[in-house]
Amino acid sequence: MLTIASYVLATVALLFIAAGLFFASDRWRHIPLMLEAFAADMIGLVLVEVVIPLQTESTDPVSGLFETDGNWAWRVVHASLATLAVVGYVIQIISGRKLARGDRGVLGFHRRIARGFVVTRVLAYVTMFFV
């Protein structure tokens, strides 16, 4: 049940990201949508990395990276992409705050990082189904 909840949260986060991209030129819609995506992803991260391992008494709460079943490579790929996505969120929030304060000089940087962030987040979403 909790795994399904983490899938739902990840899907909701991607929908918020898609909506945020659609409203990229309207900061009054873009900013809340992207922050909601971040919140959904962080709740899902806590669910997967803390709550589920505690309930299953797993010995490796960090995505099961050291388990020796056949999914080990997918776990490494997924964990790497998910980590990059979290870093992308942080960079986007920092540069987005500067934009919201009127520093238009970071707009090009924000857009370039956004492209990489979206690709990374989508790939992390796809690979979570292989873990």
Rosetta blueprint (number, residue, H / E / L):
1 M L
2 L H
3 T H
4 I H
5 A H
6 S H
7 Y H
8 V H
9 L H
10 A H
11 T H
12 V H
13 A H
14 L H
15 L H
16 F H
17 I H
18 A H
19 A H
20 G H
21 L H
22 F H
23 F L
24 A L
25 S L
26 D L
27 R H
28 W H
29 R H
30 H H
31 I H
32 P H
33 L H
34 M H
35 L H
36 E H
37 A H
38 F H
39 A H
40 A H
41 D H
42 M H
43 I H
44 G H
45 L H
46 V H
47 L H
48 V H
49 E H
50 V H
51 V H
52 I H
53 P H
54 L H
55 Q H
56 T H
57 E L
58 S L
59 T L
60 D L
61 P L
62 V L
63 S L
64 G L
65 L L
66 F L
67 E L
68 T L
69 D L
70 G L
71 N L
72 W H
73 A H
74 W H
75 R H
76 V H
77 V H
78 H H
79 A H
80 S H
81 L H
82 A H
83 T H
84 L H
85 A H
86 V H
87 V H
88 G H
89 Y H
90 V H
91 I H
92 Q H
93 I H
94 I H
95 S H
96 G H
97 R H
98 K H
99 L H
100 A H
101 R L
102 G L
103 D L
104 R H
105 G H
106 V H
107 L H
108 G H
109 F H
110 H H
111 R H
112 R H
113 I H
114 A H
115 R H
116 G H
117 F H
118 V H
119 V H
120 T H
121 R H
122 V H
123 L H
124 A H
125 Y H
126 V H
127 T H
128 M H
129 F L
130 F L
131 V L
